[in-house]
């Protein structure tokens, strides 16, 4: 292998991977080829533009081709890397965590002004992140507001361990507490801001998801019950015992779920406070206040 890969350059490696991914039917072949080469060679994005003739070691080329084979077999590119960027943080992934995606940054951006306002009023902000996964939402908020502290729950011990490790990696362990809980079951106290990116895919739709999602994201983080709304019912019902008097609860939602989710929260005495669209113009996050 080492002999056959001698003499490769960054440009040649990117082209080889892009062509293979295109033949494999991957819609983001160019982007994924660049990401794999960056990961395998430690080249920067700028290097791939201005230094395409730079030699690649046989070992690095072999690693890139190994990653390519895994991607062609259906493994998501960020799962291959074991990490994904989210709101400026490179978060470690594990089998028990949902892969954080750009759409969820909309939830962070919606919740952040409420976090800062609570910190201004009280000198700190107490955040509860329900179904934390990698810790993405809570850690993104902590990174933006140093006066905030977060309790992060999940039913998966693997997810909680991953979230705690991510918090430690970014120097936030003293402001981040991981708790095993099925929604509010083992949660004590009241919080200024409750956030959640809950499972919201209807059970019957799971089988039709892309295999990169269906086969690699944990089912518990995807399956929202028969109509996709079970988690919102649990969150809305539990807020009354855990939301501070001037607190806000913010949730990510699926496409077309806004009206139903607003009705669920209204039925529990919570009124809509704010809405936010993702970068594609899809209504993606809602905030409620009692």
C-alpha positions, 0 to 999 in steps of 0.5 A, a space after each residue: 500500500 505504501 509504495 502505490 501511494 507514494 507521490 500523492 499530493 493534496 490536490 490529487 487526493 482530494 480529487 480522488 476522494 471526490 470522484 469516488 464519493 460522487 460515484 458512490 452517490 454522496 451529494 456533498 462529495 466535494 465537501 466531504 472529500 476536503 473534510 477527510 483530507 483535512 482530517 487525515 493529513 492535518 492540512 488546513 482548508 487554506 492549504 487545500 486551496 493554495 498548496 494543492 501540490 504539497 506532497 502527502 505521505 503514504 501513511 496519510 493517504 492510506 488513512 484518507 482512503 480508509 476513511 473513504 471506504 467507511 464513508 462509502 459503506 454508509 458511515 457518516 463522515 463526522 462519525 468517522 472522525 469521532 467529533 463534529 463542530 457545533 457553535 464553534 466547539 469541536 464536540 466528541 461523539 459516541 454511539 450513545 449521542 445524536 450527532 449535533 447538526 447546524 439546525 440545532 444552533 438555531 435553538 442555542 441562538 434563540 435561548 442565549 438572550 434569555 440566558 444572558 437576561 437571567 444572568 443580568 437579573 440574578 448574577 447567574 443563570 441556571 440552565 437545564 438541558 433535557 436530553 443533552 447527548 454530546 452536551 452541545 446545547 448546554 456547552 454552547 450556551 456556557 461558552 457564550 455566558 460565563 455566568 451560566 451553569 448547566 444541569 444536563 440530563 440524558 437516559 444514556 450513560 454513554 451520552 452523559 459520559 461523553 457530555 461530561 468529557 466534552 465539558 472537561 475538554 473545554 474547561 467547563 466541568 465546574 459549571 456542568 453537571 451530568 444527571 441520568 434522568 428520563 426527562 424530569 424524573 430525577 431533576 431537583 430545583 428550578 431553572 431560569 432557562 430549560 432547553 431541549 432538542 428532543 426526539 421528534 420523528 414519528 415512529 413510522 417515519 424512522 425507517 424512511 430516514 437516510 441510513 446515515 441517520 437511521 443506522 448511526 444516531 441512537 434510536 432514543 434520540 430520534 423516535 418521538 412516538 406515534 406522532 413525534 410529539 411525546 417528548 414535548 408533552 413530557 417537557 411541557 407537563 414537567 415545566 411547572 415544577 422546574 421553571 423559575 417564575 420568570 423562566 423560559 423553556 426553549 425547544 427545537 422542533 421538526 418541520 411542520 410541528 410548530 402549531 401542535 407544539 404550541 398547543 401542547 405548551 398552551 395546554 400546560 399554561 405556557 405562552 409562546 415567547 419567541 420563534 426562530 427559523 434555521 438558515 434554510 428558513 424553516 421554523 426550527 425553535 420555539 420559546 415559551 414562558 408561563 
